[in-house]
Amino acid sequence: MSWFTSSNKKEINSQVMTALIYESVRIRSGEIEPLFDKAGVVYDPVENQLVIMAMNYEILNWELRKTTPKETVDNIMEMAYRKFYYSLQIEKDRVAEYQKIMNHAKEKADEILFAKWKQKVPKHILIFKLILELEGIREEILEPTNRRELEMLLDGWFRVAKAINDEYKVVDSKEDLERNKPIDFDF
C-alpha cells in the first residue's frame, strides 16, 4: 500500500510556482463579487478585490508551508506579491495604499491560518467571517442560501490551494537559485 503515500508530485521551480500562485489568485479575485451582488451586499469593489487576493495568497502560503521549507515559501510569496504590485501600473502612493489594505488583511488571515491552538470552526468559515469584518459587511444581512454559497466558495479556495500543494513540489536547481537572487540596486 505504499503507492498511496508515495509522492508523485511534479517538480517545478520557484519562478513557475510564483506564476502559478499569481494566476490562481488573479482568477479568484472576481469570484465573490457576483455572490455579493446577488445577496445585495454593498461593498467597495477595489477594497474587496484586494482583501480577496490577500486571503488567497495567504491560504496558498499556509498550504505550501505544510510540505515546502519556510524560506522557499517566503521567497515565492514575496515574488508573487511583487508581481501583483508591479502589474498594477498605477502611481506609487496608490500602490502604498493598496499594500496597506492587503497587509492588514494578510496579518488578520495569518492569525487564523497559523493559529497554534485547535480551532473548532473550519478555517474557511473563519476566513469568511474575517472577509465580512474587513469589508464592514454585517453577517445578518445575508440570507442562509447566500451565506452557504459564500462559504462553499471559500471552501473551494482551500481545496484549490491543497490541490496545488498536492500536485507540485518546488525544486530549485543551482541556476534557479542564482537567477532568483534579489537584485541590489544600491550602487
BASEDO-329559 format. One line per 2 residues: number of its first residue (from 1); their letters; for each residue z, y, x of N, C-alpha, C. Coordinates in pm, 1 decimal, decimal comma, padded with zeros to 6 digits, always signed. Layout:
BASEDO-329559
NUM> a> Z Y X Z Y X Z Y X  ...
end
This chain:
BASEDO-329559
1> ms> +00000,0 -00120,6 +00080,2 +00000,0 +00000,0 +00000,0 +00000,0 +00126,3 +00084,0  -00014,4 +00114,7 +00213,8 -00010,7 +00233,2 +00298,0 -00129,9 +00324,8 +00275,2
3> wf> -00236,8 +00275,2 +00218,2 -00352,8 +00360,1 +00194,9 -00325,4 +00467,9 +00090,8  -00222,1 +00450,8 +00009,1 -00186,1 +00556,2 -00085,6 -00118,7 +00673,8 -00015,7
5> ts> -00050,8 +00646,7 +00093,9 +00022,7 +00751,7 +00162,5 -00049,5 +00804,4 +00285,5  -00159,0 +00743,4 +00323,6 -00230,1 +00791,4 +00441,5 -00295,0 +00925,8 +00411,3
7> sn> -00307,1 +01004,1 +00515,5 -00362,9 +01138,7 +00498,4 -00511,8 +01136,8 +00529,6  -00592,9 +01158,9 +00429,3 -00737,2 +01169,5 +00446,2 -00782,9 +01312,0 +00420,2
9> kk> -00704,1 +01406,5 +00465,2 -00737,3 +01546,1 +00443,0 -00855,0 +01587,1 +00530,4  -00936,2 +01674,8 +00476,8 -01045,6 +01732,1 +00554,3 -00986,5 +01836,5 +00648,8
11> ei> -01028,1 +01831,2 +00772,9 -00978,7 +01926,0 +00871,1 -01065,0 +02051,6 +00870,7  -00998,0 +02166,5 +00859,1 -01065,8 +02295,7 +00866,1 -00984,7 +02386,2 +00957,4
13> ns> -01049,0 +02488,9 +01011,8 -00973,3 +02579,7 +01098,4 -00911,9 +02692,7 +01015,9  -00832,9 +02775,6 +01082,6 -00761,2 +02883,6 +01014,3 -00855,1 +02982,7 +00946,5
15> qv> -00968,8 +03011,1 +01011,3 -01064,0 +03105,7 +00954,0 -01118,7 +03054,5 +00820,6  -01152,6 +02926,5 +00815,7 -01206,2 +02868,5 +00692,7 -01098,3 +02864,9 +00584,7
17> mt> -00974,4 +02830,4 +00623,2 -00864,0 +02829,3 +00525,8 -00839,4 +02970,6 +00473,4  -00847,5 +03070,5 +00560,7 -00830,6 +03209,5 +00517,6 -00935,4 +03245,7 +00412,9
19> al> -01060,0 +03210,1 +00440,2 -01168,5 +03239,7 +00345,5 -01147,2 +03165,5 +00214,3  -01101,9 +03040,5 +00222,2 -01075,2 +02961,3 +00101,6 -00964,9 +03026,2 +00017,9
21> iy> -00859,3 +03068,5 +00082,4 -00748,5 +03134,1 +00011,7 -00794,9 +03266,4 -00048,6  -00864,8 +03346,1 +00028,9 -00912,6 +03475,3 -00019,4 -01000,0 +03458,9 -00143,6
23> es> -01095,3 +03366,9 -00137,9 -01185,4 +03345,6 -00252,2 -01111,0 +03288,3 -00371,6  -01018,5 +03197,0 -00346,8 -00940,2 +03137,5 -00455,6 -00858,7 +03244,3 -00527,6
25> vr> -00795,1 +03330,9 -00451,1 -00712,7 +03436,8 -00510,1 -00800,3 +03540,3 -00580,4  -00913,1 +03574,2 -00520,3 -01003,3 +03672,5 -00580,7 -01049,7 +03626,5 -00719,1
27> ir> -01079,5 +03499,7 -00731,0 -01122,8 +03443,1 -00859,4 -01008,8 +03446,3 -00960,7  -00888,8 +03417,6 -00917,5 -00773,7 +03409,8 -01007,0 -00730,9 +03545,5 -01060,9
29> sg> -00765,3 +03653,5 -00989,6 -00712,6 +03785,2 -01025,3 -00753,7 +03831,2 -01164,8  -00863,7 +03781,6 -01218,2 -00907,7 +03825,1 -01350,7 -00877,1 +03728,0 -01462,5
31> ei> -00810,0 +03618,8 -01432,9 -00787,5 +03515,6 -01535,2 -00686,3 +03553,8 -01642,8  -00588,6 +03633,0 -01605,9 -00479,6 +03659,0 -01700,2 -00513,9 +03772,6 -01797,6
33> ep> -00602,9 +03862,0 -01757,2 -00634,9 +03977,6 -01840,7 -00685,1 +03940,9 -01980,5  -00777,8 +03845,1 -01994,5 -00821,1 +03809,3 -02131,1 -00705,7 +03757,8 -02218,0
35> lf> -00611,0 +03687,3 -02155,5 -00496,2 +03638,0 -02232,7 -00403,2 +03752,7 -02272,2  -00383,8 +03848,6 -02181,7 -00304,1 +03966,8 -02215,7 -00371,7 +04045,7 -02327,8
37> dk> -00503,9 +04061,6 -02317,1 -00577,9 +04134,5 -02420,5 -00565,2 +04064,3 -02555,0  -00579,7 +03933,4 -02554,0 -00569,1 +03852,8 -02676,5 -00429,8 +03866,8 -02739,5
39> ag> -00327,2 +03878,2 -02653,4 -00190,1 +03890,9 -02702,3 -00155,0 +04034,6 -02741,7  -00245,3 +04127,8 -02713,1 -00219,0 +04267,4 -02747,3 -00125,3 +04336,5 -02650,7
41> vv> -00117,4 +04289,1 -02529,8 -00028,4 +04346,1 -02429,4 -00093,6 +04469,8 -02367,9  -00013,0 +04575,1 -02351,8 -00060,1 +04695,6 -02284,7 -00017,1 +04685,7 -02138,2
43> yd> -00113,9 +04700,7 -02046,6 -00086,1 +04685,8 -01904,5 -00180,5 +04773,4 -01824,0  -00143,4 +04799,2 -01700,9 -00227,4 +04873,7 -01607,8 -00317,5 +04772,0 -01538,0
45> pv> -00448,8 +04777,4 -01558,6 -00539,1 +04675,6 -01501,9 -00533,5 +04664,2 -01349,6  -00521,9 +04777,0 -01279,7 -00517,9 +04772,2 -01132,8 -00387,4 +04709,5 -01086,2
47> en> -00277,0 +04756,6 -01141,4 -00147,2 +04700,2 -01103,5 -00141,1 +04552,3 -01139,5  -00195,4 +04516,2 -01253,5 -00197,7 +04376,7 -01295,5 -00271,9 +04290,7 -01192,9
49> ql> -00389,2 +04335,4 -01150,5 -00464,7 +04257,9 -01052,5 -00389,6 +04244,5 -00921,6  -00325,7 +04350,7 -00876,5 -00250,9 +04345,5 -00750,5 -00133,2 +04249,3 -00760,1
51> vi> -00060,2 +04254,3 -00870,4 +00054,1 +04165,2 -00889,7 +00006,3 +04019,3 -00896,2  -00100,0 +03994,7 -00969,8 -00152,7 +03858,1 -00983,7 -00200,6 +03805,8 -00848,9
53> ma> -00268,4 +03890,9 -00773,4 -00315,2 +03848,5 -00641,4 -00197,8 +03817,9 -00549,2  -00096,6 +03902,7 -00549,4 +00021,2 +03878,9 -00465,2 +00088,2 +03747,7 -00504,7
55> mn> +00098,9 +03720,9 -00633,8 +00160,1 +03595,6 -00679,3 +00079,7 +03474,7 -00629,6  -00051,2 +03482,5 -00642,7 -00134,9 +03370,4 -00599,7 -00131,3 +03350,9 -00448,9
57> ye> -00132,6 +03460,2 -00372,8 -00118,6 +03447,1 -00227,9 +00012,6 +03377,6 -00193,0  +00119,1 +03417,0 -00259,1 +00249,7 +03359,8 -00225,7 +00264,8 +03214,9 -00273,5
59> il> +00202,1 +03181,2 -00384,2 +00203,7 +03040,9 -00428,6 +00132,2 +02954,5 -00324,8  +00018,6 +03001,8 -00275,3 -00054,1 +02928,2 -00171,2 +00026,9 +02923,3 -00042,3
61> nw> +00090,4 +03032,3 -00006,0 +00175,8 +03038,2 +00112,6 +00286,6 +02933,2 +00102,4  +00353,2 +02930,2 -00010,9 +00462,6 +02835,6 -00034,6 +00412,9 +02690,4 -00025,9
63> el> +00300,9 +02663,7 -00087,3 +00247,6 +02527,2 -00088,9 +00202,7 +02483,6 +00050,6  +00132,7 +02569,8 +00122,3 +00083,7 +02533,9 +00255,4 +00196,7 +02507,3 +00354,2
65> rk> +00307,2 +02577,7 +00338,7 +00419,9 +02558,7 +00430,7 +00483,5 +02420,4 +00418,3  +00451,3 +02349,5 +00313,6 +00506,0 +02215,1 +00297,0 +00449,5 +02119,4 +00401,6
67> tt> +00326,9 +02144,1 +00448,4 +00262,3 +02049,8 +00540,0 +00205,3 +02114,6 +00666,0  +00210,2 +02244,7 +00674,5 +00149,6 +02316,4 +00786,0 +00257,6 +02399,3 +00855,9
69> pk> +00253,3 +02406,7 +00989,7 +00354,0 +02486,2 +01061,2 +00359,0 +02630,7 +01012,0  +00479,0 +02684,6 +01007,9 +00503,4 +02819,5 +00956,8 +00418,4 +02924,6 +01028,7
71> et> +00409,1 +02916,2 +01161,0 +00333,5 +03015,3 +01237,2 +00186,5 +03014,6 +01195,9  +00132,4 +02896,8 +01174,6 -00007,6 +02884,5 +01134,4 -00028,0 +02944,7 +00996,3
73> vd> +00061,4 +02913,2 +00903,5 +00050,8 +02966,9 +00767,1 +00068,7 +03118,2 +00767,9  +00164,3 +03167,2 +00846,0 +00184,7 +03312,3 +00855,0 +00058,3 +03382,0 +00903,0
75> ni> -00005,7 +03325,0 +01003,6 -00129,2 +03382,0 +01056,9 -00239,9 +03380,4 +00951,8  -00253,3 +03269,5 +00881,4 -00355,6 +03257,4 +00776,8 -00331,4 +03359,4 +00665,7
77> me> -00206,6 +03371,2 +00622,4 -00175,4 +03463,8 +00513,8 -00196,5 +03608,5 +00556,9  -00161,1 +03640,4 +00681,5 -00183,2 +03775,8 +00731,7 -00332,8 +03807,3 +00732,9
79> ma> -00413,7 +03711,2 +00778,8 -00558,4 +03732,3 +00780,3 -00613,3 +03745,7 +00638,0  -00560,0 +03668,4 +00543,3 -00607,4 +03675,3 +00404,6 -00573,8 +03810,8 +00341,7
81> yr> -00450,8 +03858,4 +00363,2 -00413,9 +03990,4 +00311,4 -00499,9 +04098,8 +00376,6  -00519,1 +04089,2 +00509,0 -00601,4 +04186,9 +00579,0 -00744,0 +04187,9 +00524,8
83> kf> -00796,1 +04068,9 +00499,9 -00932,2 +04058,0 +00445,9 -00940,1 +04127,1 +00309,3  -00835,6 +04108,2 +00227,4 -00833,1 +04173,5 +00096,4 -00831,5 +04325,3 +00110,7
85> yy> -00739,4 +04378,7 +00193,3 -00728,6 +04523,7 +00207,4 -00856,4 +04582,9 +00267,5  -00918,1 +04511,5 +00360,2 -01042,7 +04559,2 +00419,9 -01154,7 +04563,7 +00315,9
87> sl> -01153,4 +04468,5 +00223,3 -01259,5 +04461,5 +00122,6 -01253,0 +04574,9 +00020,3  -01140,5 +04643,2 +00012,5 -01124,0 +04747,5 -00088,9 -01215,2 +04866,6 -00067,2
89> qi> -01234,7 +04906,1 +00056,0 -01319,5 +05020,2 +00090,2 -01282,9 +05145,1 +00008,9  -01155,4 +05177,6 +00012,7 -01104,9 +05298,0 -00053,0 -01023,4 +05376,4 +00048,6
91> ek> -00982,0 +05496,3 +00013,3 -00907,7 +05580,5 +00105,6 -00774,3 +05515,7 +00145,0  -00727,6 +05552,7 +00266,2 -00610,1 +05488,1 +00325,6 -00483,0 +05506,4 +00243,5
93> dr> -00464,7 +05622,8 +00182,2 -00343,0 +05643,3 +00103,9 -00341,2 +05554,1 -00020,5  -00456,9 +05527,5 -00077,6 -00464,8 +05436,0 -00192,2 -00434,2 +05291,9 -00147,2
95> va> -00485,8 +05252,8 -00029,6 -00456,7 +05120,1 +00025,8 -00306,6 +05105,7 +00047,5  -00242,2 +05209,9 +00100,0 -00096,9 +05206,9 +00122,9 -00022,4 +05190,5 -00009,7
97> ey> -00070,8 +05256,4 -00114,1 -00010,6 +05244,0 -00247,4 -00023,8 +05100,2 -00298,5  -00141,5 +05042,0 -00281,2 -00165,7 +04903,7 -00322,7 -00077,9 +04805,9 -00243,2
99> qk> -00065,1 +04832,0 -00112,9 +00019,1 +04746,1 -00029,6 +00163,8 +04749,0 -00076,4  +00210,2 +04865,9 -00116,7 +00348,3 +04879,6 -00163,8 +00370,2 +04794,0 -00289,7
101> im> +00276,5 +04799,8 -00383,3 +00286,4 +04720,6 -00506,1 +00284,1 +04571,5 -00473,3  +00190,4 +04531,2 -00387,5 +00178,5 +04388,9 -00353,2 +00298,1 +04339,8 -00272,3
103> nh> +00349,6 +04422,0 -00180,7 +00466,8 +04380,9 -00102,4 +00589,1 +04361,3 -00190,3  +00605,6 +04449,2 -00288,7 +00718,3 +04434,8 -00381,7 +00704,6 +04304,1 -00460,9
105> ak> +00585,1 +04277,3 -00511,7 +00561,6 +04153,7 -00585,9 +00581,0 +04031,8 -00496,0  +00534,3 +04040,8 -00372,8 +00546,8 +03931,4 -00276,1 +00694,6 +03899,4 -00250,2
107> ek> +00773,9 +04002,4 -00225,9 +00916,3 +03982,1 -00198,7 +00985,6 +03914,0 -00316,6  +00956,7 +03959,8 -00436,6 +01017,6 +03900,4 -00556,5 +00971,9 +03755,0 -00574,1
109> ad> +00842,8 +03728,3 -00552,1 +00790,8 +03592,0 -00566,1 +00854,9 +03500,0 -00462,4  +00870,6 +03549,8 -00339,7 +00931,2 +03468,6 -00234,2 +01074,6 +03430,3 -00267,6
111> ei> +01146,8 +03519,4 -00336,4 +01284,0 +03487,3 -00378,4 +01285,1 +03364,8 -00468,5  +01184,2 +03351,1 -00551,9 +01174,6 +03237,2 -00643,6 +01120,1 +03114,6 -00571,9
113> lf> +01010,4 +03131,9 -00501,2 +00942,0 +03017,6 -00441,1 +01019,9 +02954,1 -00327,1  +01083,9 +03034,8 -00244,7 +01153,9 +02981,6 -00128,3 +01305,4 +02973,8 -00150,0
115> ak> +01348,2 +02966,3 -00275,5 +01491,3 +02958,1 -00307,9 +01551,4 +02832,6 -00246,6  +01671,1 +02847,8 -00191,8 +01740,1 +02735,3 -00127,0 +01808,9 +02643,6 -00228,2
117> wk> +01836,5 +02694,6 -00346,1 +01905,2 +02615,6 -00447,4 +01804,0 +02550,0 -00540,9  +01847,9 +02446,4 -00606,3 +01764,0 +02374,0 -00702,1 +01756,5 +02454,9 -00831,2
119> qk> +01634,8 +02485,0 -00871,8 +01616,1 +02563,6 -00993,7 +01596,9 +02469,5 -01112,5  +01658,2 +02504,3 -01223,4 +01649,5 +02420,8 -01343,2 +01523,4 +02448,9 -01423,7
121> vp> +01461,5 +02561,7 -01398,1 +01340,5 +02601,4 -01469,6 +01222,9 +02585,4 -01372,3  +01110,0 +02532,6 -01420,0 +00994,0 +02518,0 -01330,5 +00952,6 +02652,4 -01269,7
123> kh> +00903,3 +02646,5 -01147,0 +00866,1 +02768,1 -01074,7 +00758,5 +02847,9 -01147,8  +00665,7 +02780,1 -01215,3 +00559,9 +02856,0 -01282,8 +00615,9 +02939,4 -01398,3
125> il> +00723,5 +02892,7 -01461,1 +00787,7 +02970,7 -01568,6 +00858,4 +03092,6 -01507,4  +00925,3 +03072,7 -01394,8 +00994,2 +03184,1 -01329,1 +00894,1 +03289,4 -01280,3
127> if> +00780,4 +03245,3 -01227,2 +00677,5 +03339,2 -01183,0 +00618,2 +03412,4 -01304,3  +00600,4 +03341,5 -01414,4 +00552,4 +03404,5 -01538,5 +00647,4 +03516,8 -01580,2
129> kl> +00776,8 +03488,4 -01581,2 +00875,9 +03589,1 -01619,2 +00876,8 +03705,5 -01519,1  +00855,1 +03674,1 -01392,0 +00850,1 +03778,5 -01290,1 +00730,0 +03870,2 -01311,6
131> il> +00615,8 +03813,8 -01343,9 +00497,0 +03896,0 -01371,1 +00524,9 +03991,6 -01486,4  +00584,9 +03939,6 -01592,8 +00618,0 +04025,7 -01706,7 +00713,4 +04137,3 -01664,5
133> el> +00813,4 +04101,2 -01584,0 +00910,8 +04200,4 -01537,1 +00843,8 +04306,9 -01450,1  +00762,6 +04263,8 -01354,5 +00698,3 +04358,5 -01263,2 +00602,8 +04453,9 -01335,1
135> eg> +00541,9 +04405,7 -01441,5 +00445,9 +04488,6 -01513,9 +00507,3 +04559,0 -01634,0  +00638,2 +04541,1 -01653,6 +00706,6 +04609,9 -01762,4 +00666,2 +04560,5 -01900,4
137> ir> +00637,6 +04432,0 -01911,7 +00596,9 +04372,8 -02040,0 +00716,8 +04297,6 -02097,5  +00752,1 +04331,9 -02219,6 +00863,7 +04263,2 -02285,1 +00816,6 +04127,4 -02336,2
139> ee> +00889,7 +04025,0 -02301,0 +00852,2 +03887,9 -02335,8 +00851,5 +03864,5 -02486,5  +00937,8 +03933,4 -02557,4 +00948,7 +03908,9 -02701,6 +00825,9 +03954,3 -02780,0
141> il> +00739,0 +04036,4 -02720,7 +00618,5 +04077,2 -02793,4 +00510,6 +03967,7 -02791,8  +00528,6 +03868,0 -02707,9 +00431,1 +03759,1 -02700,1 +00459,6 +03654,7 -02807,5
143> ep> +00357,4 +03617,3 -02878,7 +00371,1 +03508,5 -02975,4 +00382,3 +03376,9 -02898,5  +00445,6 +03275,4 -02957,2 +00462,8 +03147,0 -02886,7 +00331,8 +03086,5 -02835,1
145> tn> +00223,6 +03098,8 -02910,8 +00096,9 +03041,2 -02864,0 +00043,4 +03118,2 -02743,1  +00055,8 +03250,9 -02745,0 +00011,6 +03331,2 -02630,9 +00097,2 +03302,9 -02508,4
147> rr> +00225,4 +03292,0 -02531,5 +00318,0 +03262,1 -02420,7 +00283,0 +03127,9 -02358,2  +00257,3 +03029,4 -02442,0 +00224,9 +02895,4 -02391,0 +00094,2 +02896,2 -02311,1
149> el> -00005,4 +02970,2 -02359,2 -00132,2 +02981,7 -02284,8 -00109,4 +03044,1 -02147,5  -00028,2 +03148,2 -02143,0 +00001,3 +03213,7 -02015,5 +00077,9 +03120,8 -01921,5
151> em> +00174,1 +03046,8 -01975,0 +00249,2 +02951,6 -01893,1 +00157,9 +02842,0 -01838,6  +00065,1 +02795,5 -01919,8 -00028,9 +02692,3 -01874,8 -00120,9 +02747,3 -01766,2
153> ll> -00161,9 +02872,0 -01778,9 -00245,3 +02934,3 -01676,7 -00171,0 +02938,0 -01543,2  -00045,2 +02980,0 -01546,0 +00033,0 +02986,1 -01423,1 +00057,7 +02847,2 -01364,7
155> dg> +00079,2 +02749,4 -01450,3 +00092,0 +02612,2 -01401,8 -00037,1 +02570,6 -01331,0  -00149,2 +02614,5 -01383,2 -00278,1 +02586,8 -01319,3 -00287,7 +02647,9 -01180,6
157> wf> -00230,6 +02766,8 -01161,8 -00230,8 +02828,9 -01029,1 -00156,2 +02741,2 -00928,7  -00044,1 +02685,7 -00972,6 +00032,9 +02597,5 -00884,4 -00045,3 +02469,4 -00854,8
159> rv> -00116,6 +02419,6 -00953,1 -00197,1 +02298,5 -00932,8 -00312,8 +02323,2 -00836,3  -00375,0 +02439,5 -00844,5 -00482,6 +02473,8 -00751,4 -00427,3 +02481,4 -00608,5
161> ak> -00312,9 +02545,7 -00592,3 -00251,5 +02557,1 -00459,7 -00218,3 +02418,5 -00404,4  -00164,8 +02331,7 -00489,6 -00133,0 +02195,3 -00446,3 -00259,7 +02119,5 -00409,7
163> ai> -00365,3 +02136,4 -00487,4 -00491,9 +02068,4 -00458,6 -00548,7 +02114,1 -00324,3  -00541,0 +02242,7 -00295,8 -00589,1 +02293,1 -00166,7 -00507,4 +02231,6 -00053,9
165> nd> -00376,5 +02228,1 -00070,7 -00290,1 +02170,5 +00032,5 -00313,3 +02019,8 +00047,6  -00338,3 +01952,1 -00062,5 -00361,6 +01807,4 -00057,4 -00497,6 +01772,7 +00001,7
167> ey> -00593,6 +01861,0 -00013,6 -00731,5 +01832,7 +00027,5 -00760,6 +01870,3 +00172,6  -00695,1 +01976,8 +00222,5 -00730,3 +02029,7 +00353,6 -00611,9 +02033,1 +00449,1
169> kv> -00644,3 +02017,7 +00575,0 -00546,0 +02026,2 +00682,9 -00599,7 +02127,5 +00783,6  -00514,2 +02221,2 +00824,4 -00555,1 +02323,4 +00919,6 -00541,0 +02268,2 +01060,5
171> vd> -00653,3 +02262,6 +01130,2 -00655,3 +02217,0 +01268,9 -00740,3 +02315,9 +01347,3  -00676,2 +02385,9 +01438,7 -00747,0 +02484,3 +01519,9 -00769,4 +02428,8 +01660,5
173> sk> -00892,5 +02437,9 +01707,3 -00923,5 +02399,9 +01844,9 -00880,2 +02513,7 +01936,9  -00885,8 +02492,1 +02067,3 -00851,4 +02598,6 +02162,3 -00942,8 +02719,3 +02143,0
175> ed> -01069,6 +02692,0 +02115,3 -01165,2 +02800,5 +02093,2 -01128,8 +02880,1 +01967,4  -01088,1 +02808,5 +01863,2 -01046,7 +02875,8 +01739,0 -00926,4 +02965,3 +01764,9
177> le> -00828,7 +02914,5 +01838,2 -00708,3 +02992,5 +01867,4 -00742,4 +03117,0 +01948,8  -00833,4 +03102,6 +02042,6 -00874,7 +03216,0 +02125,0 -00945,8 +03321,5 +02039,9
179> rn> -01034,1 +03277,4 +01951,6 -01106,6 +03369,6 +01863,5 -01015,1 +03438,1 +01763,5  -00908,6 +03370,9 +01721,1 -00820,4 +03424,4 +01618,1 -00713,2 +03518,6 +01671,2
181> kp> -00706,6 +03535,5 +01802,3 -00606,5 +03627,0 +01856,6 -00632,9 +03767,7 +01805,3  -00526,0 +03839,3 +01770,2 -00546,7 +03976,9 +01723,7 -00602,1 +04063,8 +01836,1
183> id> -00685,3 +04157,8 +01799,5 -00745,2 +04249,1 +01895,8 -00648,0 +04363,5 +01921,1  -00620,7 +04390,7 +02046,7 -00531,7 +04500,8 +02083,0 -00614,8 +04626,8 +02099,8
185> fd> -00600,3 +04719,8 +02008,0 -00677,6 +04842,6 +02011,6 -00608,1 +04953,7 +02090,0  -00494,0 +04922,7 +02152,9 -00420,4 +05022,3 +02230,5 -00473,2 +05026,4 +02372,6
187> f> -00583,0 +05096,7 +02393,8 -00636,9 +05108,9 +02530,3 -00666,6 +05252,9 +02563,3
end
